[in-house]
Amino acid sequence: MAVNKNDPIRVLIIDDMPEIHQSLLKILSKKQAENDELSKLEKELFESPEPKKEMGEALVSFQIFSAMQGQEGLEKIKEGIARGKPYALAFIDVRMPPGWDGIETIKRVWEVDPTIQIVICTAYSDYSWEQIIAEFGEKDNLLILKKPFDAIAIRQIASALSKKWQLTHETRENMSLLERRISERTQSLQASLSVTRGTLESSADAILVFSHDYNIIDYNQNLIKFWKLPSELLEQKKVEPILEFISKQLQEEEHFMNFVRITKDKIKKTHKTINLTTRTHQVFELIQQEYKMGEHDIGHIFSFRDITSRALMEAKIRYQATHDPLTKLANRILLYDRIEYAISQAKREGTFFAVLYFDLNHFKLINDSLGHNAGDALLIDIAKRLQSRLRKTDTIARIGGDEFVMVVTLLKTMEHIKQFVKAILKQFDAPFIIQGHEVFMSTSVGVALYPEDGNNPEELLANADIAMYTAKEIGGNRSNFYNRKLKIRQKNWELQFDFHKALKNKEFFLTYQPQFQLNTKKLHAIEALVRWNHPKKGLLLPTDFIEAAEETGFIIPLGNWILKEACVQNKKWQDMGLSKIAVAVNMGTKQLRQPELPKMVKRILDETGLEAKYLEIELTENALINLVQNKHIMELKKLGVKLTLDDFGSGYSSLNYLRRFEVDRLKIDKSFIDKINIDHRDEQIIQAIISMGEALGFQVVAEGVETESQILFLQSKNCEDVQGFYFSKPLMHHEIETLLAKKTPRK
């Protein structure tokens, strides 16, 4: 079918995710293209040497269509062919539940339209290039686009493939025209030899027409010119010697001869196309068509088109999309692909590999003192030095301003990688000569190993980055191997920068976990629990940030804020005429060791007007043991504050400590409650704690109660108070007001 050059290129997106459709539509829209930096590249590569046109005319114009599943996409492709408006290009996702996956979709699409250009959109953990080749064989109208997407790369790929599709259709239209003319003007094979001369010679392609028994029917002068055919070969009137002569000029001789054998075996396929690269690096597109006389298939037409310029352009686009323009090293896109390949290789060969993350120390000083040109020159020299240490199986990439990554593969011992890293660091011993200046530069290197430190490119790079920053923190000019403690430490220190802003911006808030009397089911007390409404990470629970607060020292101001906020809120409830209950606040060892803690607690009680008996301090057994010599707890008891021992049974406290500090309440650790009806020994421990509480005058609270069977057991053992999701999750202050209102006697 004829394709109008002036019509927009029709592109079909087959993906089950609407956001992918929106992203690709935005990237491929003409308005977007005119605004982005790719427009300059397209203008340079695609505009004709005629007088310059407006930018809007120079850019490739796309008409975008969408399908959410493979079946829907196939129907649209059929409809387009039926209307004479075929699609040039399809972006197809690999995973599209519940329908066909990308592989099945492509097979179905190519059955309908084998000329459509396909871009497979896949995550790094989906199909490898080797798996795609195994499914489809080597195709020149198939590309893999791995996530995360790069807008410029998508635009370049779409432009190049659409141009290729247009040129291919033009060639086929010329071939169809040639075939029609031969059929219309020729009544016999002998007549065709003379009548078609003008048509053959007018073509820019090299054309060879031959019969099924491989006798030459006709050819044009371009065939002789392109392949430098000697006259004696042509005089033989046989095709095999000519094809063998051509094959000797090709880089992949066997690939071409396999194509010839398929043609000779008469495999039923109207059009077959392959690309051929000569030993002198010319690239030809070979299109095979059946040669017919009327309705009779009598032979084949081989049309060779010189596409060297187009192939170079496509190679240039691929290179620009995968390489750093300054250092010519791999960029992040190619790096991810190489790491994926290294993972497959390591699994296959039973080896491991290392990801080395480099950050140059004080590189900014070079830019500031010598200028950006000097900085660029330094980066180029550093890239060359690092590259000199690599084997052919390794990869180096520049992924940021002064950040480089190496992938060192096929490792069998830790000593190998340790020695390699030492050798890399020694590359920075000698100065770099930049604009006549001696420049000494050092680097910090983080190392992550596959598979111990990650199973995908994102995780390996992130962990190597963490290890690198640790090396930088302890002085730089050294290496550091990743371990899991580094990740926790990194997370804690990242949170440190957010803590103080969080207090100022009122991002912390309290919820309250009710405690009920087990026999009456009445609200008896509440425990204040902090939450963090983080602007980027969302709602964070204490398990997400308390450890970081402890490590960085922020637990002191945070704990003091919690104490005051809980007292203020409890007094508000009392002032509203609601029932008076105690509010419990957790304190750790660092908080309890504050020099002025008793004075601070008294000040808060005085400022808020809350009576001390309505405040409970909860501490763990381990905190109690660590504070044996500390007088703060006794001073708090003198104020009238109640003392609760949290997680009782999980530590090593003794009865002497309980009596000495006049503990008011014991909270049975949740780990024992979880084993009710599961472990008889834990049930005996629970019974012993309850009995001890009764004997010594302690109130006993069971925390983490979640099932009816736990309630029945605790009732049978005369446990006084319970706390847990069976009765209530932590509540906001207005929800507590509702509970207190139900408890408050009517006047």
C-alpha positions in Angstrom: 0.0 0.0 0.0 1.2 3.5 -0.8 2.4 5.7 2.1 2.0 9.5 1.9 5.2 11.2 2.9 3.3 14.2 4.2 1.1 12.2 6.6 2.1 12.0 10.3 3.8 8.8 11.3 1.3 6.5 13.0 2.6 5.1 16.3 0.8 2.6 18.5 1.4 2.2 22.2 0.4 -1.1 23.7 0.7 -1.0 27.5 -1.6 -1.7 30.4 -0.4 1.3 32.4 -2.1 4.7 31.5 0.9 6.6 32.9 3.2 5.0 30.3 0.8 6.1 27.5 0.8 9.7 28.9 4.6 9.8 29.2 5.2 8.5 25.6 2.5 10.8 24.2 4.2 13.8 25.9 7.7 12.7 24.6 6.5 12.1 21.0 4.2 15.1 20.7 5.4 17.7 18.2 5.0 20.5 20.6 7.3 18.8 23.1 9.8 17.9 20.5 10.1 21.6 19.4 10.9 22.6 22.9 13.5 20.0 23.9 17.2 19.6 23.1 16.5 16.7 20.7 15.1 19.1 18.1 18.6 20.3 17.4 19.8 16.7 16.8 16.9 15.8 14.6 17.3 19.0 12.6 21.0 18.1 12.0 20.4 14.4 11.2 17.1 14.5 9.3 16.8 17.8 7.5 17.6 17.8 3.8 20.4 20.0 2.4 17.8 22.1 0.7 17.1 25.7 1.9 16.3 25.5 5.6 12.7 24.9 6.6 11.0 26.0 9.8 11.8 23.8 12.8 8.2 22.4 12.9 8.6 21.1 9.4 12.0 19.5 10.0 10.8 17.4 12.9 9.2 14.0 12.5 5.5 14.3 13.2 3.8 11.5 15.0 0.2 10.5 15.3 -0.2 8.5 18.6 -2.7 5.7 19.2 -3.2 3.7 22.4 -4.2 0.1 23.3 -4.2 -1.3 26.8 -3.8 -5.0 25.9 -2.2 -7.0 23.1 -5.5 -8.2 21.7 -6.8 -4.6 21.4 -3.5 -3.5 19.8 -3.7 -6.3 17.2 -7.2 -5.3 16.2 -6.1 -1.6 15.7 -3.2 -2.8 13.5 -5.6 -4.9 11.4 -8.0 -1.9 11.1 -5.1 0.4 10.1 -4.0 -2.0 7.3 -7.6 -2.4 6.1 -8.0 1.4 5.9 -4.7 1.8 4.1 -3.2 3.6 7.1 -0.7 1.1 8.6 1.3 1.8 11.8 5.0 2.4 11.3 6.0 1.8 14.9 4.6 0.1 18.0 5.9 0.4 21.6 4.9 -2.9 23.3 5.2 -3.6 27.1 6.6 -7.0 28.1 4.1 -7.5 31.0 0.4 -6.8 30.4 -1.7 -8.9 32.7 -4.3 -10.4 32.3 -3.9 -10.6 28.5 -1.1 -11.6 26.2 2.4 -10.7 27.3 4.7 -8.6 25.0 6.3 -11.7 23.3 2.9 -13.2 22.3 1.7 -9.8 21.2 4.7 -9.3 18.9 4.3 -12.7 17.4 0.6 -12.0 16.6 1.4 -8.5 15.3 4.1 -9.7 12.9 1.8 -12.4 11.5 -0.5 -9.5 10.4 2.2 -6.9 9.5 5.8 -8.1 9.4 7.1 -4.7 8.4 6.0 -2.8 11.5 8.9 -1.5 13.7 8.7 -2.8 17.3 10.2 -1.3 20.5 9.9 -3.7 23.4 9.5 -1.8 26.7 10.9 -3.9 29.5 12.2 -3.7 33.1 15.7 -4.8 33.8 14.5 -8.0 35.4 12.4 -9.1 32.4 13.8 -10.5 29.2 17.4 -10.2 28.2 18.6 -9.6 24.6 19.6 -13.2 24.3 16.1 -14.4 25.3 14.5 -12.0 22.7 16.9 -13.3 20.0 15.9 -16.9 21.0 12.2 -16.0 20.5 12.4 -14.1 17.3 15.8 -14.6 15.7 17.9 -11.6 14.6 15.5 -8.8 13.5 16.4 -5.4 12.2 12.9 -4.0 13.0 13.1 -4.9 16.7 14.7 -2.9 19.6 14.6 -3.3 23.3 14.0 -0.2 25.4 14.8 -0.8 29.1 13.2 1.1 32.0 13.8 3.7 33.4 13.0 5.5 30.1 15.1 8.4 28.8 13.0 11.0 26.9 15.7 11.8 24.4 16.5 8.2 23.7 12.8 7.5 23.1 12.5 10.4 20.6 15.7 9.3 18.8 14.6 5.7 18.5 11.1 6.7 17.3 12.5 9.1 14.7 15.1 6.6 13.4 12.7 3.6 13.2 10.0 5.7 11.5 12.5 6.9 8.9 13.6 3.3 8.3 10.0 2.2 8.0 9.3 5.0 5.4 12.4 4.1 3.4 11.5 0.4 3.5 8.0 1.1 2.2 9.3 3.3 -0.5 11.7 0.5 -1.6 8.8 -2.0 -1.6 6.6 0.3 -3.5 9.3 0.7 -6.1 9.7 -3.1 -6.3 5.9 -3.5 -6.6 5.9 -0.9 -9.4 8.7 -2.7 -11.1 6.9 -6.0 -10.8 3.7 -4.5 -12.2 5.5 -3.0 -15.1 7.2 -6.3 -15.9 3.8 -8.1 -15.7 1.9 -5.5 -17.7 4.5 -5.2 -20.5 5.8 -8.7 -20.8 3.9 -11.5 -22.5 6.8 -13.9 -22.2 10.1 -14.3 -20.4 12.1 -13.3 -23.5 10.1 -10.1 -23.9 10.7 -9.1 -20.3 14.5 -9.1 -20.9 14.2 -6.2 -23.3 11.1 -4.3 -22.1 12.2 -3.8 -18.5 15.7 -2.4 -19.2 14.6 1.2 -18.7 12.9 0.4 -15.4 15.8 -1.6 -14.0 18.3 1.0 -15.0 16.3 3.9 -13.6 16.4 2.4 -10.1 19.0 3.6 -7.6 19.1 0.0 -6.2 21.2 -2.9 -7.5 18.7 -5.3 -8.9 19.1 -9.0 -9.8 16.2 -11.0 -11.3 16.5 -14.8 -11.5 14.4 -17.9 -12.0 13.6 -20.7 -9.5 16.3 -22.8 -11.2 18.8 -20.0 -10.5 19.3 -18.8 -14.0 19.7 -15.1 -14.5 16.7 -13.3 -16.0 17.9 -9.7 -15.8 20.0 -7.3 -13.8 21.0 -3.6 -13.9 24.3 -1.8 -14.1 24.1 -0.9 -10.4 24.5 -4.5 -9.5 27.8 -4.6 -11.3 28.8 -1.2 -9.8 27.8 -2.1 -6.2 29.5 -5.5 -6.1 32.3 -5.0 -8.7 31.1 -8.1 -10.6 33.5 -9.4 -13.3 32.0 -9.9 -16.8 32.8 -13.7 -16.9 30.5 -14.3 -13.9 27.6 -12.6 -15.7 28.3 -14.5 -18.9 27.7 -17.8 -17.1 24.0 -16.8 -16.7 24.0 -18.6 -13.3 23.1 -16.9 -10.0 25.1 -19.1 -7.6 28.6 -17.8 -8.6 27.4 -14.2 -8.4 25.9 -14.7 -4.9 29.0 -16.5 -3.7 31.1 -13.6 -5.1 29.0 -11.1 -3.2 29.2 -13.2 0.0 33.1 -13.0 0.0 32.8 -9.3 0.3 30.6 -9.5 3.5 31.6 -9.5 7.1 28.9 -12.2 7.9 29.3 -14.4 4.9 27.3 -17.3 6.4 24.4 -15.1 7.3 23.9 -14.1 3.7 24.3 -17.6 2.4 21.6 -18.9 4.9 19.3 -16.2 3.5 20.0 -17.4 0.0 19.3 -21.1 1.0 16.0 -20.1 2.6 15.0 -18.4 -0.7 16.1 -21.4 -2.7 14.0 -23.7 -0.4 10.9 -21.6 -1.4 9.8 -20.9 2.1 6.5 -19.2 1.7 7.0 -15.5 2.5 6.2 -12.7 0.2 8.9 -10.4 1.4 12.2 -11.1 3.2 14.7 -8.4 4.3 18.2 -8.5 5.8 21.0 -6.0 6.3 24.4 -6.8 4.9 27.7 -5.2 6.0 30.7 -5.4 3.7 34.3 -5.7 4.8 34.7 -2.0 3.8 31.9 -1.2 6.2 29.3 -0.3 3.6 25.7 -1.4 4.6 23.2 -2.7 2.2 19.6 -3.6 2.7 18.6 -6.7 0.7 14.9 -7.1 -0.1 13.8 -10.4 -1.7 10.5 -10.5 -3.6 8.8 -13.1 -5.7 9.0 -12.4 -9.5 5.7 -13.1 -11.2 4.4 -13.3 -14.7 0.7 -12.6 -14.4 -0.5 -14.9 -11.7 2.5 -17.2 -12.0 5.5 -17.1 -9.6 8.5 -17.7 -11.9 11.5 -16.5 -9.8 12.9 -14.0 -7.4 14.0 -10.3 -7.4 17.0 -9.3 -5.2 17.1 -5.6 -4.6 20.3 -4.2 -2.8 19.9 -0.7 -1.4 22.9 1.2 -0.1 21.8 2.4 3.4 25.3 3.1 4.8 24.4 6.7 5.7 21.2 5.6 7.4 23.1 2.9 9.3 25.7 5.3 10.5 23.0 7.7 11.6 21.3 4.9 13.6 24.6 3.9 15.1 25.3 7.5 16.1 21.9 7.8 17.7 22.5 4.5 19.7 25.9 5.7 20.8 24.7 9.1 21.9 21.9 7.5 23.8 24.2 5.2 25.8 27.5 7.1 26.2 28.7 10.2 28.2 29.4 12.9 25.6 32.4 14.3 27.6 34.4 11.2 28.5 32.9 8.8 25.9 32.4 6.3 28.7 29.1 4.4 29.1 26.3 6.4 30.7 23.7 5.2 33.2 21.5 3.6 30.6 24.3 1.4 29.2 25.6 0.8 32.8 22.3 -0.8 33.9 22.4 -3.0 30.8 25.9 -4.2 31.6 25.1 -4.9 35.2 22.1 -7.0 34.1 24.4 -8.9 31.7 27.0 -9.4 34.6 24.2 -10.8 36.8 23.3 -13.4 34.1 26.9 -14.2 33.5 27.6 -14.7 37.2 24.7 -17.0 37.6 25.7 -19.0 34.5 29.4 -19.3 35.4 29.3 -19.5 39.2 31.3 -16.3 39.8 30.6 -13.0 41.5 31.3 -9.4 40.4 31.8 -6.0 42.1 30.3 -2.6 41.5 32.7 0.2 42.4 31.3 3.6 43.0 33.8 6.5 42.7 33.4 10.1 43.9 36.2 12.5 43.4 37.3 14.4 46.5 37.2 18.2 46.4 36.6 18.3 42.6 34.6 21.5 43.0 37.8 23.3 44.0 39.2 22.5 40.5 36.2 24.0 38.8 36.2 27.1 41.1 39.9 27.8 40.8 40.9 26.7 37.2 37.5 26.9 35.5 35.1 24.4 34.0 37.2 23.7 31.0 40.0 22.5 33.3 37.5 20.5 35.2 36.3 18.8 32.0 39.9 18.1 31.0 40.6 16.5 34.4 37.5 14.3 34.1 38.7 13.1 30.7 42.2 12.2 32.0 40.7 10.4 35.0 38.5 8.4 32.7 41.5 7.4 30.7 43.5 6.3 33.8 40.6 4.3 35.2 39.9 2.7 31.8 43.5 1.6 31.5 43.0 -0.8 34.4 40.0 -2.6 33.0 39.8 -5.9 31.1 37.6 -6.3 28.1 34.9 -8.0 30.2 34.7 -5.0 32.6 32.7 -1.8 32.2 33.3 1.8 33.4 30.6 4.5 33.2 30.3 8.2 34.2 26.9 8.7 35.8 27.3 12.2 37.3 29.4 15.3 37.4 32.4 13.7 39.2 31.0 10.2 39.8 32.2 7.1 38.0 31.1 3.4 38.3 33.1 0.3 37.4 31.6 -3.2 37.0 34.4 -5.8 37.5 33.3 -9.2 36.5 34.3 -12.9 36.6 35.7 -12.7 40.2 36.4 -15.9 42.1 38.1 -14.6 45.3 37.8 -11.6 47.6 41.5 -11.1 47.4 41.2 -10.5 43.7 38.8 -7.5 44.1 40.7 -6.1 47.1 44.0 -6.0 45.1 42.1 -4.5 42.2 40.7 -1.7 44.3 44.2 -1.0 45.8 45.6 -0.7 42.2 42.8 1.7 41.2 43.5 4.0 44.2 47.2 4.0 43.2 46.2 5.5 39.9 45.6 8.7 41.8 49.1 8.9 43.3 50.6 10.6 40.3 49.5 14.2 39.5 47.4 15.1 36.5 48.8 17.8 34.2 45.9 20.2 33.4 46.5 23.4 31.5 50.1 23.4 32.6 49.2 22.8 36.3 50.0 19.8 38.4 46.7 18.7 39.9 46.6 16.1 42.7 43.3 14.3 42.9 42.0 11.6 45.2 38.8 9.6 45.2 36.5 7.7 47.6 35.4 4.3 46.5 32.4 2.2 47.6 32.2 -1.5 46.7 29.1 -3.6 46.5 29.3 -7.3 45.6 26.9 -9.5 43.7 25.0 -11.4 45.0 25.6 -10.6 48.7 24.8 -6.9 48.4 22.0 -6.8 45.8 20.3 -8.7 43.1 19.5 -5.9 40.6 21.3 -2.8 39.3 19.4 -0.3 41.5 20.2 -2.1 44.7 23.8 -2.7 43.8 24.4 0.9 42.8 22.6 2.2 45.9 24.6 0.1 48.3 27.9 0.9 46.6 26.9 4.6 46.9 26.3 4.1 50.6 29.7 2.5 51.0 31.3 5.3 49.1 29.9 8.0 51.3 31.1 6.1 54.4 34.6 6.1 52.9 34.3 9.9 52.3 33.1 10.5 55.8 36.1 8.8 57.3 38.6 10.9 55.4 38.3 10.0 51.7 41.1 8.7 49.5 40.2 5.2 50.5 37.8 2.3 49.7 35.0 0.8 51.8 33.1 -2.4 51.3 29.3 -2.3 51.8 27.7 -4.1 54.8 24.1 -3.9 56.0 24.9 -1.8 59.0 26.0 1.0 56.7 22.5 1.1 55.2 20.9 1.5 58.6 23.4 4.2 59.5 22.9 6.0 56.3 19.2 6.0 56.8 19.6 7.3 60.3 21.8 10.1 59.3 19.5 11.0 56.4 16.7 11.4 58.8 18.8 13.6 61.1 18.5 16.4 58.6 14.7 16.1 58.6 14.3 15.9 62.4 14.7 19.5 63.5 12.6 20.8 60.5 9.9 18.3 61.5 9.6 19.8 65.0 9.6 23.3 63.7 7.0 22.5 61.0 4.8 20.5 63.4 5.1 17.3 61.4 5.1 15.1 64.6 1.7 14.3 66.3 0.5 12.0 69.0 -1.9 9.1 68.9 -3.2 7.4 72.1 -3.5 3.7 72.8 -6.3 3.0 75.2 -5.9 0.7 78.2 -9.1 -1.0 79.5 -10.1 -2.7 82.8 -10.6 -6.2 81.7 -13.6 -7.0 83.9 -15.5 -3.8 83.4 -14.3 -3.0 79.8 -13.9 0.7 81.0 -11.2 3.0 79.8 -8.5 3.2 82.5 -5.5 4.9 81.0 -3.9 5.8 77.7 -0.4 5.5 76.3 0.9 8.4 74.1 2.5 7.2 70.8 4.4 9.5 68.4 3.8 9.5 64.7 5.7 11.5 62.0 3.8 12.9 58.9 7.0 13.1 56.8 6.6 15.4 53.7 8.3 12.9 51.4 8.1 9.5 53.0 4.5 9.8 54.2 3.3 8.5 57.6 6.2 7.1 59.7 5.8 4.9 62.8 8.3 4.9 65.7 10.0 1.8 64.3 10.9 3.9 61.3 12.7 6.7 63.1 13.2 6.2 66.9 16.5 4.3 66.4 17.8 7.2 64.3 16.6 9.6 66.9 18.5 7.7 69.6 21.7 7.5 67.5 21.7 11.2 66.6 20.7 12.5 70.0 17.4 13.9 68.7 15.5 11.7 71.1 16.1 14.3 73.8 14.2 17.2 72.2 11.6 14.8 70.7 11.0 13.1 74.0 10.6 16.4 75.8 8.1 17.5 73.1 6.1 14.2 73.5 6.0 14.7 77.3 4.7 18.2 77.1 2.2 17.5 74.3 0.7 14.6 76.2 0.4 16.6 79.4 -1.2 19.6 77.6 -3.7 17.3 75.9 -4.6 15.4 79.1 -5.3 18.7 80.9 -7.5 19.9 78.0 -9.6 16.8 78.4 -9.9 17.4 82.1 -10.8 21.0 81.5 -13.6 19.9 79.2 -15.1 18.0 82.2 -14.2 14.6 80.9 -13.1 11.7 83.1 -9.7 12.0 84.6 -7.3 9.2 83.5 -3.5 8.9 83.4 -1.5 9.4 80.3 1.7 7.2 79.9 4.8 8.5 78.1 7.7 6.2 77.1 11.3 7.3 78.1 14.5 5.7 77.2 17.9 5.6 79.0 19.2 8.7 77.3 16.1 10.7 78.3 16.1 9.5 81.9 19.8 10.5 82.2 19.1 14.2 81.4 20.7 16.1 84.3 17.6 18.3 84.8 14.9 15.7 84.1 13.0 16.0 87.4 13.0 19.8 87.2 11.8 19.7 83.6 9.0 17.3 84.4 7.9 19.5 87.3 8.0 22.6 85.1 5.8 20.9 82.5 3.3 19.8 85.1 3.3 23.3 86.6 2.9 25.0 83.2 0.1 22.7 82.1 -1.6 22.4 85.4 -1.8 18.6 85.2 -1.6 16.8 88.5 1.4 14.4 88.8 -0.8 11.4 89.5 -2.2 11.6 86.0 1.2 11.2 84.4 2.9 7.8 84.0 6.5 7.3 82.9 7.1 4.0 81.1 10.6 2.6 81.0 12.0 -0.8 80.0 13.7 -3.3 82.4 17.1 -2.7 80.8 16.7 1.1 81.3 15.8 0.4 85.0 18.9 -1.7 85.5 21.1 1.0 83.8 19.7 3.6 86.2 20.3 1.8 89.5 22.7 4.6 90.6 20.5 7.4 89.2 18.4 9.4 91.6 16.0 10.8 88.9 13.5 8.0 89.2 13.1 8.5 93.0 12.8 12.2 92.5 10.0 11.6 89.9 8.2 9.4 92.4 8.4 12.1 95.0 6.7 14.4 92.6 3.8 11.9 92.5 4.5 10.7 88.9 3.5 7.0 88.4 6.1 4.5 87.2 5.3 1.7 84.7 7.8 -1.1 83.8 7.3 -1.8 80.1 7.9 -5.1 78.3 8.2 -6.9 81.7 9.6 -10.4 81.5 11.9 -9.7 78.5 14.8 -8.3 80.5 16.6 -9.1 83.7 15.1 -7.0 86.4 14.8 -8.3 90.0 12.3 -7.8 92.8 14.8 -5.6 94.6 14.6 -3.1 91.7 10.8 -3.2 91.6 10.6 -2.4 95.4 13.5 0.1 95.4 11.9 2.3 92.7 8.3 1.8 93.9 7.1 0.6 90.5 3.3 1.2 90.2 2.5 -1.0 87.1 3.9 -3.9 85.2 3.2 -4.4 81.5 3.6 -8.0 80.4 5.7 -8.2 77.2 3.7 -8.9 74.0 6.0 -11.8 73.1 4.4 -13.8 76.0 0.8 -12.7 75.1 1.4 -14.0 71.5 2.2 -17.5 72.9 -1.1 -17.9 74.8 -2.6 -21.3 73.7 0.7 -22.0 71.9 3.4 -22.4 74.5 2.5 -23.6 78.0 5.7 -22.3 79.5 4.9 -18.8 78.4 1.4 -19.1 79.9 3.0 -20.1 83.2 5.2 -17.0 83.1 2.2 -14.8 82.5 0.4 -16.4 85.5 3.5 -15.9 87.6 3.7 -12.2 86.8 0.0 -11.7 87.5 0.3 -13.5 90.8 3.4 -11.5 91.8 1.7 -8.3 91.0 -1.2 -9.2 93.2 1.1 -10.2 96.0 3.3 -7.1 95.8 0.6 -4.6 95.0 1.5 -3.8 91.4 -1.2 -3.3 88.8 -0.6 -5.7 85.8 -1.3 -4.7 82.2 -1.2 -7.2 79.3 -0.1 -5.4 76.1 -0.6 -6.5 72.5 -3.9 -8.4 73.1 -5.4 -9.2 69.8 -7.6 -12.3 70.1 -10.6 -13.5 72.1 -8.7 -16.6 73.3 -6.1 -14.3 74.8 -8.8 -12.3 76.6 -10.4 -15.5 78.0 -7.0 -16.7 79.3 -6.2 -13.4 80.9 -9.6 -13.2 82.6 -9.1 -16.7 84.0 -5.8 -15.5 85.6 -7.4 -12.3 87.0 -5.3 -9.9 84.9 -6.5 -6.3 85.7 -5.8 -4.2 82.6 -5.4 -4.9 78.9 -4.1 -3.0 75.9 -4.2 -4.0 72.2 -5.9 -4.1 68.9 -8.6 -6.4 70.2 -10.2 -3.4 72.0 -8.8 -0.5 70.1 -6.0 0.7 67.8 -4.1 3.9 68.7 -6.6 6.8 68.4 -6.5 10.5 67.6 -7.2 13.0 70.4 -10.8 13.6 69.3 -11.5 9.9 69.3 -10.2 9.6 72.8 -12.6 12.5 73.7 -15.5 10.3 72.6 -14.4 7.4 74.8 -13.9 9.7 77.8 -17.3 11.2 77.2 -18.9 7.8 77.5 -17.0 7.1 80.7 -17.9 10.6 82.3 -20.9 10.5 84.7 -23.8 12.7 83.8 -24.4 15.7 86.1 
